Structure formats: C-alpha cells, structure tokens
Amino acid sequence: MSATARSGGGEDLPDLDPLPELTEKQERIRRYLYREAETTTYFKSRLIADALDMTSREVGANVRAVRDAPTAIAVEKWGYSSATTWKVTR
C-alpha cells in the first residue's frame, strides 16, 4: 500500500466547482485529493496536512465531510494505526 500521492497531471477535472456544503478547509482537501488521486491512491493524513499547511488533526476532522459530499471521488478510512490512511478512488 502506497502512502504517498502521485501527481495526477494537469488534466481538466470536471468536478471542481465549489460545493456550498463544504467549508474552505474541506474544499481545499477535496480539491487536493481529486487533483492528486490517480484511480485509487492512498494518502496519509499527515502528508495531506503538509501539502495544505494544516495539521493532521484538521485533515482528519474535515475529510469526513469531504467523504460525505456529493463528488466524483470516494474517500474511505483505510488505516487505523497512529497515522490515518485514506483510500481515495476517482
């Protein structure tokens, strides 16, 4: 299982209009995951936090709203160790 994200390239992503039900932090997380995921990718909360200048706690608290939002990515809590891993499928 890879814990790092691979760049999704600069492709045009159709589902990046802001979602009114998400906060600014949640929207930043959603855009990051959407942009960086290639089909199925695994992300550690701390790596998302580093990329977005947040804490891993902030990521964990906000990614649940992203997971529940109507978007073209599926987010699943994958790892339950000391560092949470998120499985993102696009």
C-alpha positions in Angstrom: 0.0 0.0 0.0 1.5 3.3 -1.0 1.2 6.1 1.4 2.3 8.8 -1.0 0.3 10.6 -3.6 1.3 10.6 -7.3 0.7 13.7 -9.3 -2.5 13.5 -11.3 -1.0 15.7 -14.0 -2.6 19.0 -15.0 -5.7 17.4 -16.6 -9.0 19.2 -16.7 -11.1 18.0 -13.8 -14.8 18.5 -14.3 -16.0 18.2 -10.6 -14.1 21.1 -9.1 -16.9 23.6 -8.8 -17.1 24.7 -5.1 -19.7 22.7 -3.1 -21.7 25.0 -0.9 -22.0 22.5 1.9 -18.2 22.3 2.4 -16.1 24.8 4.4 -13.0 26.4 2.9 -10.7 23.8 4.5 -12.9 20.9 3.4 -12.9 22.3 -0.1 -9.1 22.6 -0.2 -8.9 18.9 0.9 -11.4 17.8 -1.7 -9.6 19.6 -4.5 -6.2 18.2 -3.4 -7.5 14.6 -3.2 -9.2 15.0 -6.6 -6.2 16.5 -8.3 -3.7 14.1 -6.8 -5.5 10.8 -7.0 -5.0 8.5 -10.0 -7.8 5.9 -9.9 -7.1 4.5 -6.4 -4.5 6.3 -4.3 -3.7 6.1 -0.6 -3.0 9.2 1.4 -1.7 9.7 5.0 -3.4 12.5 6.9 0.0 14.0 7.8 1.0 14.2 4.1 -2.2 15.9 3.1 -1.7 18.2 6.1 1.9 19.1 5.0 0.7 19.8 1.4 -2.1 22.0 2.5 -0.4 23.7 5.5 -2.8 22.2 8.0 -2.4 19.8 10.9 -3.2 16.1 10.5 -5.9 16.6 13.2 -7.5 19.3 11.0 -7.4 17.0 8.0 -9.0 14.1 9.9 -11.7 16.3 11.3 -12.5 17.7 7.8 -12.1 14.8 5.5 -15.2 13.2 6.8 -17.3 16.0 5.3 -15.5 15.6 2.0 -16.2 11.8 2.1 -19.9 12.5 2.6 -20.1 15.3 0.0 -21.6 14.6 -3.5 -18.4 14.5 -5.5 -16.7 12.3 -8.1 -14.2 10.9 -5.6 -14.8 8.2 -3.0 -12.9 8.5 0.3 -12.6 5.6 2.7 -10.8 5.5 6.0 -8.3 2.7 5.4 -5.7 2.6 8.1 -6.3 2.8 11.9 -2.7 3.0 13.1 -1.2 6.0 14.7 -1.3 7.8 11.3 -4.6 7.5 9.5 -4.6 6.5 5.9 -7.3 7.4 3.4 -8.1 5.4 0.3 -9.3 7.8 -2.4 -10.9 6.4 -5.6 -11.7 8.5 -8.6 
